[in-house]
Amino acid sequence: MIDERKVKIFKLIGLGGGIVLLLLLMFFWQGGNKNSSNENNNQIASRQVSAFLKAYFNKDKVGSNREDYQPYLTKQAYQEEVANEEEPGFKVRTSLMQNFRYKSSKIYVGTEEPVVFATVTYEYDSVSQKKREEDQQKTIRTTNSYSLKLTYKEVDGKQLIDKIEIVNLNPVGEAGQQTDEYAPGVINLEDMNKEE
């Protein structure tokens, strides 16, 4: 006949096994969701960075695109950019440059800190000065690229750029650091993603 005691034990074992199985499924399901949401955040950040770079580099002349890139910056970062564009030395260097157009970028989104490194390629027209009134202005299309470090800050639930820095993302050579006049430091991208 049927031993009621064994049936009761099997029911308890089955119930316990079901609970353990349910807990394991919940644990693995949440772990999978965390990874996918992390990937989505990086994708969103890359799209946001790309949209900012297009707004920042597409301009007729320096300063003409302020309304386009202002929504991506904190108030402090926006004021710093305007101050940089209004600096007399910067105005002189860029006075003969116009029709800036974004071409492409390589974007590296930080996983531990709210920072993005972007190497941007853009084009602009370099207009020569007339030496005499009868001379014609010459326009030369120039392609240039440089690297930016964008530091983000959360403001009212939105990720906004709090600081824009020009950096040198060239590899470090055998002779030591490579620097140029616009980039105060060198960042080796090969070392960026290594665990410490």
Buried (B, 14 or more C-beta within 10 A) or exposed (E): EEEEEEEEEEEEEEEEEEEEEEEEEEEEEEEEEEEEEEEEEEEEBBEBBBBBBBBBBBBEBBBEBBEBBBEBBBEEBBEBBBEEBEEEEBEEEBEBBBBBBBEEBEBBBBEEEBBBBBBBBBBBBBBEEEEEEEEEEEEEEEEEEBBBBBBBBEEEEEBBBBBBBEBBBBEBEEEEEEEEEEBEEBBEBEEEEEEE
